[in-house]
Amino acid sequence: MNVAKCKRCGRLFQKYSSHPVCPECAKKEEEEFLQVKAFIAEHPEENVESISRGTGVERHLIVRFM
Ligand SMILES: [Zn+2]
């Protein structure tokens, strides 16, 4: 069995793919991704810094989403 440590919460989880986070965090990231997407759609001129402030999503995640 392939077990990995979640990059977000540090919990051990069963690794199915190359995804670095556990299924729970993956769900959260999915929600944050949609949030960021919606924010960018409304504010196309904003940079990562303001997107982070506007959505509460961490900057490194936003960079990954992009
Ligand atoms: Zn996790």
N, CA, C, O and the ligand as a Tripos MOL2 file, in Angstrom:
@<TRIPOS>MOLECULE
protein
  265   263    67     0     0
PROTEIN
NO_CHARGES

@<TRIPOS>ATOM
      1 N           0.8410   -1.1960    0.0000 N.3       1 MET1
      2 CA          0.0000    0.0000    0.0000 C.3       1 MET1
      3 C           0.8790    1.2510    0.0000 C.2       1 MET1
      4 O           1.8590    1.3420    0.7390 O.2       1 MET1
      5 N           0.5200    2.1690   -0.8110 N.am      2 ASN2
      6 CA          1.2920    3.3870   -0.9600 C.3       2 ASN2
      7 C           0.7210    4.4910   -0.0620 C.2       2 ASN2
      8 O          -0.3500    5.0340   -0.3330 O.2       2 ASN2
      9 N           1.4590    4.8140    1.0180 N.am      3 VAL3
     10 CA          0.9690    5.8280    1.9370 C.3       3 VAL3
     11 C           1.8290    7.0850    1.8240 C.2       3 VAL3
     12 O           3.0550    7.0060    1.7440 O.2       3 VAL3
     13 N           1.1810    8.2240    1.8170 N.am      4 ALA4
     14 CA          1.9030    9.4840    1.7180 C.3       4 ALA4
     15 C           1.4320   10.4420    2.7960 C.2       4 ALA4
     16 O           0.3490   10.2840    3.3580 O.2       4 ALA4
     17 N           2.2610   11.4400    3.0770 N.am      5 LYS5
     18 CA          1.9120   12.4480    4.0670 C.3       5 LYS5
     19 C           1.3210   13.6500    3.3380 C.2       5 LYS5
     20 O           1.9050   14.1680    2.3870 O.2       5 LYS5
     21 N           0.1590   14.0790    3.8000 N.am      6 CYS6
     22 CA         -0.5270   15.2020    3.1510 C.3       6 CYS6
     23 C           0.2980   16.4810    3.2830 C.2       6 CYS6
     24 O           0.7940   16.8030    4.3630 O.2       6 CYS6
     25 N           0.4340   17.1950    2.1860 N.am      7 LYS7
     26 CA          1.2290   18.4180    2.1830 C.3       7 LYS7
     27 C           0.5440   19.5480    2.9350 C.2       7 LYS7
     28 O           1.1920   20.5130    3.3400 O.2       7 LYS7
     29 N          -0.7510   19.4280    3.1190 N.am      8 ARG8
     30 CA         -1.5100   20.5080    3.7660 C.3       8 ARG8
     31 C          -1.7060   20.2830    5.2510 C.2       8 ARG8
     32 O          -1.3970   21.1580    6.0600 O.2       8 ARG8
     33 N          -2.2240   19.1050    5.6190 N.am      9 CYS9
     34 CA         -2.5620   18.8790    7.0260 C.3       9 CYS9
     35 C          -1.5880   17.9210    7.6960 C.2       9 CYS9
     36 O          -1.6430   17.7390    8.9120 O.2       9 CYS9
     37 N          -0.6980   17.3060    6.9230 N.am     10 GLY10
     38 CA          0.3160   16.4460    7.5080 C.3      10 GLY10
     39 C          -0.1830   15.0620    7.8740 C.2      10 GLY10
     40 O           0.5750   14.2600    8.4200 O.2      10 GLY10
     41 N          -1.4540   14.7640    7.5820 N.am     11 ARG11
     42 CA         -2.0310   13.4640    7.8930 C.3      11 ARG11
     43 C          -1.5610   12.4370    6.8690 C.2      11 ARG11
     44 O          -1.2790   12.7710    5.7180 O.2      11 ARG11
     45 N          -1.4830   11.1890    7.3040 N.am     12 LEU12
     46 CA         -1.1300   10.1380    6.3600 C.3      12 LEU12
     47 C          -2.3730    9.7030    5.6060 C.2      12 LEU12
     48 O          -3.4550    9.5770    6.1790 O.2      12 LEU12
     49 N          -2.2040    9.4830    4.3420 N.am     13 PHE13
     50 CA         -3.3460    9.0260    3.5460 C.3      13 PHE13
     51 C          -2.8560    8.0700    2.4770 C.2      13 PHE13
     52 O          -1.6690    8.0280    2.1530 O.2      13 PHE13
     53 N          -3.7890    7.3040    1.9360 N.am     14 GLN14
     54 CA         -3.4510    6.3550    0.9080 C.3      14 GLN14
     55 C          -3.3200    7.0810   -0.4130 C.2      14 GLN14
     56 O          -4.2180    7.8040   -0.8460 O.2      14 GLN14
     57 N          -2.1970    6.8730   -1.0300 N.am     15 LYS15
     58 CA         -1.9060    7.6260   -2.2410 C.3      15 LYS15
     59 C          -2.3790    6.8660   -3.4760 C.2      15 LYS15
     60 O          -1.9600    5.7370   -3.7330 O.2      15 LYS15
     61 N          -3.2610    7.5150   -4.2280 N.am     16 TYR16
     62 CA         -3.7690    6.8720   -5.4440 C.3      16 TYR16
     63 C          -3.1030    7.4270   -6.6910 C.2      16 TYR16
     64 O          -2.9080    6.7270   -7.6840 O.2      16 TYR16
     65 N          -2.7610    8.7040   -6.6090 N.am     17 SER17
     66 CA         -2.2050    9.3530   -7.7930 C.3      17 SER17
     67 C          -1.0060   10.1930   -7.3610 C.2      17 SER17
     68 O          -0.4540    9.9830   -6.2810 O.2      17 SER17
     69 N          -0.6150   11.1190   -8.1810 N.am     18 SER18
     70 CA          0.5210   11.9690   -7.8380 C.3      18 SER18
     71 C           0.0840   13.1570   -7.0000 C.2      18 SER18
     72 O           0.8890   14.0410   -6.7050 O.2      18 SER18
     73 N          -1.1970   13.1850   -6.6130 N.am     19 HIS19
     74 CA         -1.7240   14.2930   -5.8320 C.3      19 HIS19
     75 C          -1.0250   14.3870   -4.4730 C.2      19 HIS19
     76 O          -0.9420   13.3940   -3.7500 O.2      19 HIS19
     77 N          -0.5220   15.5800   -4.1220 N.am     20 PRO20
     78 CA          0.2590   15.6960   -2.8840 C.3      20 PRO20
     79 C          -0.5620   15.8890   -1.6100 C.2      20 PRO20
     80 O           0.0130   15.9700   -0.5240 O.2      20 PRO20
     81 N          -1.8850   15.9650   -1.7130 N.am     21 VAL21
     82 CA         -2.6930   16.1850   -0.5130 C.3      21 VAL21
     83 C          -3.7180   15.0740   -0.3440 C.2      21 VAL21
     84 O          -4.0250   14.3540   -1.2940 O.2      21 VAL21
     85 N          -4.2540   14.9340    0.8890 N.am     22 CYS22
     86 CA         -5.2290   13.8910    1.1780 C.3      22 CYS22
     87 C          -6.5740   14.2460    0.5330 C.2      22 CYS22
     88 O          -6.7830   15.3920    0.1350 O.2      22 CYS22
     89 N          -7.4860   13.2730    0.4260 N.am     23 PRO23
     90 CA         -8.7700   13.5390   -0.2560 C.3      23 PRO23
     91 C          -9.5410   14.7070    0.3560 C.2      23 PRO23
     92 O         -10.2040   15.4600   -0.3570 O.2      23 PRO23
     93 N          -9.4510   14.8560    1.6750 N.am     24 GLU24
     94 CA        -10.1830   15.9400    2.3370 C.3      24 GLU24
     95 C          -9.6380   17.3050    1.9210 C.2      24 GLU24
     96 O         -10.3920   18.2260    1.6090 O.2      24 GLU24
     97 N          -8.3220   17.4080    1.9240 N.am     25 CYS25
     98 CA         -7.6960   18.6610    1.5180 C.3      25 CYS25
     99 C          -7.8760   18.8900    0.0240 C.2      25 CYS25
    100 O          -7.9790   20.0320   -0.4230 O.2      25 CYS25
    101 N          -7.9140   17.8280   -0.7340 N.am     26 ALA26
    102 CA         -8.1320   17.9570   -2.1680 C.3      26 ALA26
    103 C          -9.4930   18.5920   -2.4150 C.2      26 ALA26
    104 O          -9.6540   19.4030   -3.3270 O.2      26 ALA26
    105 N         -10.4720   18.2150   -1.5960 N.am     27 LYS27
    106 CA        -11.8140   18.7820   -1.7200 C.3      27 LYS27
    107 C         -11.7810   20.2740   -1.3960 C.2      27 LYS27
    108 O         -12.3930   21.0940   -2.0820 O.2      27 LYS27
    109 N         -11.0410   20.6040   -0.3220 N.am     28 LYS28
    110 CA        -10.9160   22.0050    0.0810 C.3      28 LYS28
    111 C         -10.2380   22.8210   -1.0160 C.2      28 LYS28
    112 O         -10.6480   23.9380   -1.3310 O.2      28 LYS28
    113 N          -9.2000   22.2380   -1.5810 N.am     29 GLU29
    114 CA         -8.4750   22.9400   -2.6360 C.3      29 GLU29
    115 C          -9.3590   23.1590   -3.8460 C.2      29 GLU29
    116 O          -9.2740   24.1860   -4.5190 O.2      29 GLU29
    117 N         -10.2030   22.1890   -4.1120 N.am     30 GLU30
    118 CA        -11.1440   22.2990   -5.2290 C.3      30 GLU30
    119 C         -12.0650   23.5020   -5.0100 C.2      30 GLU30
    120 O         -12.3200   24.2810   -5.9280 O.2      30 GLU30
    121 N         -12.5570   23.6370   -3.7740 N.am     31 GLU31
    122 CA        -13.4330   24.7700   -3.4470 C.3      31 GLU31
    123 C         -12.6860   26.0890   -3.5760 C.2      31 GLU31
    124 O         -13.2100   27.0630   -4.1160 O.2      31 GLU31
    125 N         -11.4470   26.1070   -3.0710 N.am     32 GLU32
    126 CA        -10.6410   27.3220   -3.1550 C.3      32 GLU32
    127 C         -10.3360   27.6710   -4.5960 C.2      32 GLU32
    128 O         -10.3010   28.8420   -4.9740 O.2      32 GLU32
    129 N         -10.1170   26.6490   -5.3880 N.am     33 PHE33
    130 CA         -9.8460   26.8680   -6.7960 C.3      33 PHE33
    131 C         -11.0350   27.5600   -7.4650 C.2      33 PHE33
    132 O         -10.8550   28.4940   -8.2470 O.2      33 PHE33
    133 N         -12.2460   27.1020   -7.1580 N.am     34 LEU34
    134 CA        -13.4480   27.7070   -7.7250 C.3      34 LEU34
    135 C         -13.5950   29.1460   -7.2510 C.2      34 LEU34
    136 O         -14.0000   30.0210   -8.0160 O.2      34 LEU34
    137 N         -13.2650   29.3870   -5.9850 N.am     35 GLN35
    138 CA        -13.3230   30.7280   -5.4110 C.3      35 GLN35
    139 C         -12.3810   31.6660   -6.1620 C.2      35 GLN35
    140 O         -12.7530   32.7720   -6.5550 O.2      35 GLN35
    141 N         -11.1450   31.1860   -6.3490 N.am     36 VAL36
    142 CA        -10.1340   31.9830   -7.0400 C.3      36 VAL36
    143 C         -10.5710   32.2450   -8.4830 C.2      36 VAL36
    144 O         -10.4250   33.3560   -8.9940 O.2      36 VAL36
    145 N         -11.1010   31.2250   -9.1220 N.am     37 LYS37
    146 CA        -11.5490   31.3500  -10.5040 C.3      37 LYS37
    147 C         -12.6370   32.4150  -10.6190 C.2      37 LYS37
    148 O         -12.6130   33.2490  -11.5240 O.2      37 LYS37
    149 N         -13.5920   32.3720   -9.6850 N.am     38 ALA38
    150 CA        -14.6890   33.3380   -9.6920 C.3      38 ALA38
    151 C         -14.1590   34.7490   -9.4500 C.2      38 ALA38
    152 O         -14.6210   35.7070  -10.0700 O.2      38 ALA38
    153 N         -13.1870   34.8700   -8.5470 N.am     39 PHE39
    154 CA        -12.6170   36.1800   -8.2340 C.3      39 PHE39
    155 C         -11.8980   36.7560   -9.4500 C.2      39 PHE39
    156 O         -12.0410   37.9390   -9.7620 O.2      39 PHE39
    157 N         -11.1310   35.9220  -10.1280 N.am     40 ILE40
    158 CA        -10.3840   36.3800  -11.3070 C.3      40 ILE40
    159 C         -11.3500   36.7730  -12.4280 C.2      40 ILE40
    160 O         -11.0940   37.7190  -13.1720 O.2      40 ILE40
    161 N         -12.4490   36.0490  -12.5400 N.am     41 ALA41
    162 CA        -13.4400   36.3700  -13.5670 C.3      41 ALA41
    163 C         -14.0220   37.7590  -13.3310 C.2      41 ALA41
    164 O         -14.3280   38.4860  -14.2760 O.2      41 ALA41
    165 N         -14.1710   38.1190  -12.0470 N.am     42 GLU42
    166 CA        -14.7380   39.4280  -11.7110 C.3      42 GLU42
    167 C         -13.6820   40.5210  -11.6940 C.2      42 GLU42
    168 O         -13.9700   41.6800  -11.9910 O.2      42 GLU42
    169 N         -12.4590   40.1460  -11.3440 N.am     43 HIS43
    170 CA        -11.3640   41.1280  -11.2480 C.3      43 HIS43
    171 C         -10.1680   40.6480  -12.0670 C.2      43 HIS43
    172 O          -9.1550   40.2340  -11.5030 O.2      43 HIS43
    173 N         -10.2800   40.7000  -13.3780 N.am     44 PRO44
    174 CA         -9.2020   40.1420  -14.2180 C.3      44 PRO44
    175 C          -7.8730   40.8720  -14.0920 C.2      44 PRO44
    176 O          -6.8300   40.3250  -14.4520 O.2      44 PRO44
    177 N          -7.8970   42.1050  -13.5840 N.am     45 GLU45
    178 CA         -6.6620   42.9000  -13.5140 C.3      45 GLU45
    179 C          -5.8810   42.6680  -12.2240 C.2      45 GLU45
    180 O          -4.7360   43.1060  -12.1110 O.2      45 GLU45
    181 N          -6.4740   41.9990  -11.2680 N.am     46 GLU46
    182 CA         -5.8320   41.8670   -9.9560 C.3      46 GLU46
    183 C          -4.6370   40.9280  -10.0050 C.2      46 GLU46
    184 O          -4.6070   39.9880  -10.7980 O.2      46 GLU46
    185 N          -3.6490   41.1910   -9.1480 N.am     47 ASN47
    186 CA         -2.4940   40.2910   -9.0560 C.3      47 ASN47
    187 C          -2.7130   39.2640   -7.9390 C.2      47 ASN47
    188 O          -3.7130   39.2910   -7.2220 O.2      47 ASN47
    189 N          -1.7500   38.3740   -7.8250 N.am     48 VAL48
    190 CA         -1.8640   37.2680   -6.8700 C.3      48 VAL48
    191 C          -2.1150   37.7810   -5.4490 C.2      48 VAL48
    192 O          -2.9200   37.2300   -4.6980 O.2      48 VAL48
    193 N          -1.3870   38.8700   -5.1030 N.am     49 GLU49
    194 CA         -1.5160   39.4570   -3.7720 C.3      49 GLU49
    195 C          -2.9760   39.8390   -3.4750 C.2      49 GLU49
    196 O          -3.5090   39.4750   -2.4260 O.2      49 GLU49
    197 N          -3.6150   40.5640   -4.3850 N.am     50 SER50
    198 CA         -4.9940   41.0000   -4.1230 C.3      50 SER50
    199 C          -5.9770   39.8480   -4.2190 C.2      50 SER50
    200 O          -6.9880   39.8320   -3.5160 O.2      50 SER50
    201 N          -5.6910   38.8880   -5.0820 N.am     51 ILE51
    202 CA         -6.5680   37.7020   -5.1590 C.3      51 ILE51
    203 C          -6.5310   36.9710   -3.8270 C.2      51 ILE51
    204 O          -7.5610   36.5230   -3.3220 O.2      51 ILE51
    205 N          -5.3230   36.8550   -3.2590 N.am     52 SER52
    206 CA         -5.1650   36.1910   -1.9710 C.3      52 SER52
    207 C          -5.9460   36.9310   -0.8910 C.2      52 SER52
    208 O          -6.6230   36.3160   -0.0670 O.2      52 SER52
    209 N          -5.8450   38.2550   -0.9070 N.am     53 ARG53
    210 CA         -6.5640   39.0340    0.0940 C.3      53 ARG53
    211 C          -8.0780   38.9380   -0.1260 C.2      53 ARG53
    212 O          -8.8460   38.8710    0.8340 O.2      53 ARG53
    213 N          -8.4940   38.9330   -1.3760 N.am     54 GLY54
    214 CA         -9.9190   38.9240   -1.7010 C.3      54 GLY54
    215 C         -10.5880   37.5920   -1.4320 C.2      54 GLY54
    216 O         -11.7770   37.5440   -1.1190 O.2      54 GLY54
    217 N          -9.8320   36.5110   -1.5510 N.am     55 THR55
    218 CA        -10.4480   35.1860   -1.4040 C.3      55 THR55
    219 C         -10.0410   34.4840   -0.1100 C.2      55 THR55
    220 O         -10.7080   33.5450    0.3240 O.2      55 THR55
    221 N          -8.9400   34.9400    0.5120 N.am     56 GLY56
    222 CA         -8.4560   34.2700    1.7130 C.3      56 GLY56
    223 C          -7.6710   33.0150    1.3960 C.2      56 GLY56
    224 O          -7.3250   32.2440    2.2910 O.2      56 GLY56
    225 N          -7.3920   32.8130    0.1200 N.am     57 VAL57
    226 CA         -6.6300   31.6400   -0.2880 C.3      57 VAL57
    227 C          -5.1420   31.9840   -0.2980 C.2      57 VAL57
    228 O          -4.7520   33.0770   -0.7080 O.2      57 VAL57
    229 N          -4.3210   31.0460    0.1550 N.am     58 GLU58
    230 CA         -2.8830   31.3150    0.2350 C.3      58 GLU58
    231 C          -2.2690   31.5270   -1.1450 C.2      58 GLU58
    232 O          -2.6640   30.9210   -2.1410 O.2      58 GLU58
    233 N          -1.2650   32.4360   -1.1490 N.am     59 ARG59
    234 CA         -0.6680   32.8380   -2.4140 C.3      59 ARG59
    235 C          -0.0640   31.6840   -3.2140 C.2      59 ARG59
    236 O          -0.2470   31.5990   -4.4280 O.2      59 ARG59
    237 N           0.6510   30.8030   -2.5270 N.am     60 HIS60
    238 CA          1.3200   29.7290   -3.2680 C.3      60 HIS60
    239 C           0.3050   28.8090   -3.9550 C.2      60 HIS60
    240 O           0.5900   28.2000   -4.9860 O.2      60 HIS60
    241 N          -0.8950   28.7270   -3.3490 N.am     61 LEU61
    242 CA         -1.9420   27.9160   -3.9600 C.3      61 LEU61
    243 C          -2.4730   28.5920   -5.2150 C.2      61 LEU61
    244 O          -2.7130   27.9460   -6.2350 O.2      61 LEU61
    245 N          -2.6500   29.9010   -5.1200 N.am     62 ILE62
    246 CA         -3.1510   30.6520   -6.2760 C.3      62 ILE62
    247 C          -2.1820   30.5050   -7.4410 C.2      62 ILE62
    248 O          -2.5820   30.3070   -8.5880 O.2      62 ILE62
    249 N          -0.8930   30.6090   -7.1140 N.am     63 VAL63
    250 CA          0.1270   30.4630   -8.1520 C.3      63 VAL63
    251 C           0.0220   29.0730   -8.7860 C.2      63 VAL63
    252 O           0.1680   28.9200   -9.9990 O.2      63 VAL63
    253 N          -0.2310   28.0670   -7.9500 N.am     64 ARG64
    254 CA         -0.3660   26.7110   -8.4770 C.3      64 ARG64
    255 C          -1.5960   26.5830   -9.3690 C.2      64 ARG64
    256 O          -1.5580   25.9100  -10.3990 O.2      64 ARG64
    257 N          -2.6920   27.2370   -8.9640 N.am     65 PHE65
    258 CA         -3.9330   27.1770   -9.7400 C.3      65 PHE65
    259 C          -3.7280   27.7870  -11.1180 C.2      65 PHE65
    260 O          -4.2960   27.3280  -12.1090 O.2      65 PHE65
    261 N          -2.8990   28.8400  -11.1610 N.am     66 MET66
    262 CA         -2.6760   29.5410  -12.4230 C.3      66 MET66
    263 C          -1.7880   28.7160  -13.3380 C.2      66 MET66
    264 O          -1.4860   29.1410  -14.4530 O.2      66 MET66
    265 ZN         -4.8150   16.8300    4.1900 Zn       67 ZN67
@<TRIPOS>BOND
     1     1     2 1
     2     2     3 1
     3     3     4 2
     4     3     5 am
     5     5     6 1
     6     6     7 1
     7     7     8 2
     8     7     9 am
     9     9    10 1
    10    10    11 1
    11    11    12 2
    12    11    13 am
    13    13    14 1
    14    14    15 1
    15    15    16 2
    16    15    17 am
    17    17    18 1
    18    18    19 1
    19    19    20 2
    20    19    21 am
    21    21    22 1
    22    22    23 1
    23    23    24 2
    24    23    25 am
    25    25    26 1
    26    26    27 1
    27    27    28 2
    28    27    29 am
    29    29    30 1
    30    30    31 1
    31    31    32 2
    32    31    33 am
    33    33    34 1
    34    34    35 1
    35    35    36 2
    36    35    37 am
    37    37    38 1
    38    38    39 1
    39    39    40 2
    40    39    41 am
    41    41    42 1
    42    42    43 1
    43    43    44 2
    44    43    45 am
    45    45    46 1
    46    46    47 1
    47    47    48 2
    48    47    49 am
    49    49    50 1
    50    50    51 1
    51    51    52 2
    52    51    53 am
    53    53    54 1
    54    54    55 1
    55    55    56 2
    56    55    57 am
    57    57    58 1
    58    58    59 1
    59    59    60 2
    60    59    61 am
    61    61    62 1
    62    62    63 1
    63    63    64 2
    64    63    65 am
    65    65    66 1
    66    66    67 1
    67    67    68 2
    68    67    69 am
    69    69    70 1
    70    70    71 1
    71    71    72 2
    72    71    73 am
    73    73    74 1
    74    74    75 1
    75    75    76 2
    76    75    77 am
    77    77    78 1
    78    78    79 1
    79    79    80 2
    80    79    81 am
    81    81    82 1
    82    82    83 1
    83    83    84 2
    84    83    85 am
    85    85    86 1
    86    86    87 1
    87    87    88 2
    88    87    89 am
    89    89    90 1
    90    90    91 1
    91    91    92 2
    92    91    93 am
    93    93    94 1
    94    94    95 1
    95    95    96 2
    96    95    97 am
    97    97    98 1
    98    98    99 1
    99    99   100 2
   100    99   101 am
   101   101   102 1
   102   102   103 1
   103   103   104 2
   104   103   105 am
   105   105   106 1
   106   106   107 1
   107   107   108 2
   108   107   109 am
   109   109   110 1
   110   110   111 1
   111   111   112 2
   112   111   113 am
   113   113   114 1
   114   114   115 1
   115   115   116 2
   116   115   117 am
   117   117   118 1
   118   118   119 1
   119   119   120 2
   120   119   121 am
   121   121   122 1
   122   122   123 1
   123   123   124 2
   124   123   125 am
   125   125   126 1
   126   126   127 1
   127   127   128 2
   128   127   129 am
   129   129   130 1
   130   130   131 1
   131   131   132 2
   132   131   133 am
   133   133   134 1
   134   134   135 1
   135   135   136 2
   136   135   137 am
   137   137   138 1
   138   138   139 1
   139   139   140 2
   140   139   141 am
   141   141   142 1
   142   142   143 1
   143   143   144 2
   144   143   145 am
   145   145   146 1
   146   146   147 1
   147   147   148 2
   148   147   149 am
   149   149   150 1
   150   150   151 1
   151   151   152 2
   152   151   153 am
   153   153   154 1
   154   154   155 1
   155   155   156 2
   156   155   157 am
   157   157   158 1
   158   158   159 1
   159   159   160 2
   160   159   161 am
   161   161   162 1
   162   162   163 1
   163   163   164 2
   164   163   165 am
   165   165   166 1
   166   166   167 1
   167   167   168 2
   168   167   169 am
   169   169   170 1
   170   170   171 1
   171   171   172 2
   172   171   173 am
   173   173   174 1
   174   174   175 1
   175   175   176 2
   176   175   177 am
   177   177   178 1
   178   178   179 1
   179   179   180 2
   180   179   181 am
   181   181   182 1
   182   182   183 1
   183   183   184 2
   184   183   185 am
   185   185   186 1
   186   186   187 1
   187   187   188 2
   188   187   189 am
   189   189   190 1
   190   190   191 1
   191   191   192 2
   192   191   193 am
   193   193   194 1
   194   194   195 1
   195   195   196 2
   196   195   197 am
   197   197   198 1
   198   198   199 1
   199   199   200 2
   200   199   201 am
   201   201   202 1
   202   202   203 1
   203   203   204 2
   204   203   205 am
   205   205   206 1
   206   206   207 1
   207   207   208 2
   208   207   209 am
   209   209   210 1
   210   210   211 1
   211   211   212 2
   212   211   213 am
   213   213   214 1
   214   214   215 1
   215   215   216 2
   216   215   217 am
   217   217   218 1
   218   218   219 1
   219   219   220 2
   220   219   221 am
   221   221   222 1
   222   222   223 1
   223   223   224 2
   224   223   225 am
   225   225   226 1
   226   226   227 1
   227   227   228 2
   228   227   229 am
   229   229   230 1
   230   230   231 1
   231   231   232 2
   232   231   233 am
   233   233   234 1
   234   234   235 1
   235   235   236 2
   236   235   237 am
   237   237   238 1
   238   238   239 1
   239   239   240 2
   240   239   241 am
   241   241   242 1
   242   242   243 1
   243   243   244 2
   244   243   245 am
   245   245   246 1
   246   246   247 1
   247   247   248 2
   248   247   249 am
   249   249   250 1
   250   250   251 1
   251   251   252 2
   252   251   253 am
   253   253   254 1
   254   254   255 1
   255   255   256 2
   256   255   257 am
   257   257   258 1
   258   258   259 1
   259   259   260 2
   260   259   261 am
   261   261   262 1
   262   262   263 1
   263   263   264 2
@<TRIPOS>SUBSTRUCTURE
     1 MET1         2 RESIDUE 1 A MET
     2 ASN2         6 RESIDUE 1 A ASN
     3 VAL3        10 RESIDUE 1 A VAL
     4 ALA4        14 RESIDUE 1 A ALA
     5 LYS5        18 RESIDUE 1 A LYS
     6 CYS6        22 RESIDUE 1 A CYS
     7 LYS7        26 RESIDUE 1 A LYS
     8 ARG8        30 RESIDUE 1 A ARG
     9 CYS9        34 RESIDUE 1 A CYS
    10 GLY10       38 RESIDUE 1 A GLY
    11 ARG11       42 RESIDUE 1 A ARG
    12 LEU12       46 RESIDUE 1 A LEU
    13 PHE13       50 RESIDUE 1 A PHE
    14 GLN14       54 RESIDUE 1 A GLN
    15 LYS15       58 RESIDUE 1 A LYS
    16 TYR16       62 RESIDUE 1 A TYR
    17 SER17       66 RESIDUE 1 A SER
    18 SER18       70 RESIDUE 1 A SER
    19 HIS19       74 RESIDUE 1 A HIS
    20 PRO20       78 RESIDUE 1 A PRO
    21 VAL21       82 RESIDUE 1 A VAL
    22 CYS22       86 RESIDUE 1 A CYS
    23 PRO23       90 RESIDUE 1 A PRO
    24 GLU24       94 RESIDUE 1 A GLU
    25 CYS25       98 RESIDUE 1 A CYS
    26 ALA26      102 RESIDUE 1 A ALA
    27 LYS27      106 RESIDUE 1 A LYS
    28 LYS28      110 RESIDUE 1 A LYS
    29 GLU29      114 RESIDUE 1 A GLU
    30 GLU30      118 RESIDUE 1 A GLU
    31 GLU31      122 RESIDUE 1 A GLU
    32 GLU32      126 RESIDUE 1 A GLU
    33 PHE33      130 RESIDUE 1 A PHE
    34 LEU34      134 RESIDUE 1 A LEU
    35 GLN35      138 RESIDUE 1 A GLN
    36 VAL36      142 RESIDUE 1 A VAL
    37 LYS37      146 RESIDUE 1 A LYS
    38 ALA38      150 RESIDUE 1 A ALA
    39 PHE39      154 RESIDUE 1 A PHE
    40 ILE40      158 RESIDUE 1 A ILE
    41 ALA41      162 RESIDUE 1 A ALA
    42 GLU42      166 RESIDUE 1 A GLU
    43 HIS43      170 RESIDUE 1 A HIS
    44 PRO44      174 RESIDUE 1 A PRO
    45 GLU45      178 RESIDUE 1 A GLU
    46 GLU46      182 RESIDUE 1 A GLU
    47 ASN47      186 RESIDUE 1 A ASN
    48 VAL48      190 RESIDUE 1 A VAL
    49 GLU49      194 RESIDUE 1 A GLU
    50 SER50      198 RESIDUE 1 A SER
    51 ILE51      202 RESIDUE 1 A ILE
    52 SER52      206 RESIDUE 1 A SER
    53 ARG53      210 RESIDUE 1 A ARG
    54 GLY54      214 RESIDUE 1 A GLY
    55 THR55      218 RESIDUE 1 A THR
    56 GLY56      222 RESIDUE 1 A GLY
    57 VAL57      226 RESIDUE 1 A VAL
    58 GLU58      230 RESIDUE 1 A GLU
    59 ARG59      234 RESIDUE 1 A ARG
    60 HIS60      238 RESIDUE 1 A HIS
    61 LEU61      242 RESIDUE 1 A LEU
    62 ILE62      246 RESIDUE 1 A ILE
    63 VAL63      250 RESIDUE 1 A VAL
    64 ARG64      254 RESIDUE 1 A ARG
    65 PHE65      258 RESIDUE 1 A PHE
    66 MET66      262 RESIDUE 1 A MET
    67 ZN67       265 GROUP 0 **** ****
